[in-house]
Amino acid sequence: MSTIKKILVPTDFSDTADNALQAALIVANACRAEIYLVHFYTVLVETDSIQKPFSWNSEPDQEYQ
């Protein structure tokens, strides 16, 4: 039987997502697994009449260790 080494926990920061994270932490502790928390979001960009972005000046998000 293989052991769990990594657990991916998607979140929208709701109470339900917090409950899922708590459950994942219990499993991770029992299996000595790593937790990866992920959250996606949409960035709205203004476009001209042919849907070409005007400009995009954004710094990449930092990755936290």
Secondary structure, 3 states (H helix, E strand, C coil): CCCCCEEEEECCCCHHHHHHHHHHHHHHHHHCCEEEEECCCCCCCCECCCCCECCCCCCCCCCCC
